[in-house]
Amino acid sequence: MFEPQEVKELVSQALQSSCDFFRQDKLQDSALLTQQILKIDPSNVPALQLLGLIEYRQKNYEKALEFFQQALEIDSTNNETHNNIAICYSALHNYDKAIEHLNATKKADHVTYGNLASQYRKKRDFDSAIEYFETALGMQNDPHLLVGLGGVYGEANDMPKAIEYFEKAIELDPDFTPAHVDLSYAYHLMGRWEEGWREYEFRHDYYQEFKKWERLYPPEKRWNGCDLNGKKLVVYCEQGWGDIFNFLRFVPKEAVLDVPVPIRGLLEKHGYTIERPEEYGYHCSMMSLPYLLNIDQEDVWKGPYIHTTKKADFGQYTGCKIGIVWAGGPRHPRDRTRSCPLRFFKPLVNLPNTHLFSLQKDLRVRNFPGFGLVDLAEGADFKLIDMSQFLDDWENTAAIVNQMDIIVTVDTAIAHLAGSMGKKVFAMIGYNPDWRWRLSGETTIWYPTVRLFRQENYGDWESVIQSITEALRAEQPR
């Protein structure tokens, strides 16, 4: 039999090993070992906290809360447990409970005030968020806090103030990449084109997406805009489908494209070489091309650059054919705010001599943390011609888009595809727009045939659809 002190030492060693597994992202090994520790010592608070963090890392927030609550029952004054509970509630969008547990720590330091500010920001209580960030900054002039405060002003669409704080963060720490990336967004929203692209290059060290590409294409071969001298240039896109369509215009025809399979057929017909070569001279993301090629914003549009010869037969439908898309990809970090419940499109049904076609490919029920499962098509009790079964690749999608008289869509790849084809698009833009749509205005430098309909109030899609309906009605023959 082990003596109590020996048991204590063995548990301590096991817990250290479990923490090491966790830091190495060996979550299963860490969980198994920690569970064994709790069999010996059920009241071990650090072990319960570790199991909670393992579940949190896997986005099992409710399960994580269970472990943290058990730890809190054993020691109600443990600040680390309160903080862990707060981050779980925050992930579940229960910001009031997160604030409650942050306040329960009774800590008055810049970290706690910064965390409180972040919760109020997520609640869109911007006045309180600003107050707490300013209090935190009074204690510690920290670039994270400056970026947080800038982000609050950015979400309030006060870009000059946002830029002020992002620039202050960079002055404090020139290598702080979040400040540079957020500054690039703010510059672009304000139409500060050259500055926006310069700062956007810092995303290489910020976005996790680049980790994948760096395994394929090492940083030392990244193109910096120098003369290629006949060397092969590989161009890829680290982000989504819409970004490929948006930035394809800048890709030199002599370059090699590394793009996903569903888009290859369409691009090959436009003369692009598609491959993932073993031998090449340089590589770059197509979203860096405006910067590397020193593109002037006046030269962005030179006419439609996506075409299709594939035919889609819609001859049986007379009148105006409207293609609609109400949701983007579920993996997009802003899916909940940029997607729109289908029921809001109902006023379009009442337009005379009009047929509505659903160009929505992803019909899955969404799982929004804090809101549960959400079916964006629920409650849409109106006639809609479903084209989803035909949207199996981008060549077929382009053929269908080409037959539409107008596309009405939230900010998705379809908006960019249709815009690149020179099709008429009414784009629905959320209150906090993506950086490329700028902060105001109905027009965009990217596509002259795209008209932007913006939310005037956060989350208000109803007025956006109302404006679109009125615009469509005004265009119909009298």
Secondary structure, 3 states (H helix, E strand, C coil): CCCHHHHHHHHHHHHHHHHHHHHCCCHHHHHHHHHHHHHHCCCCHHHHHHHHHHHHHCCCHHHHHHHHHHHHHHCCCCHHHHHHHHHHHHHCCCHHHHHHHHHHCCCCCHHHHHHHHHHHHHCCCHHHHHHHHHHHHHHCCCHHHHHHHHHHHHHCCCHHHHHHHHHHHHHHCCCCHHHHHHHHHHHHHCCCHHHHHHHHHHHHHCCCHHHHHHHHCCHHHECCCCCCCCCCEEEECCCCHHHHHHHHHHCCCCCEEECCHHHHHHHHCCCCEECCCCCCCEEEEHHHHHHHCCCCHHHCCCCCCCCCCCCCCCCCCCCEEEEEECCCCCCCCCHHHHCCCHHHHHHHHHCCCEEEEECCCCCCCEEECCCEEECCCCCCCCCCEECHHHCCCHHHHHHHHHHCCEEEEECCHHHHHHHHCCCCEEEEECCCCCHHHCCCCCCCCCCCCEEEEECCCCCCHHHHHHHHHHHHHHHCCC
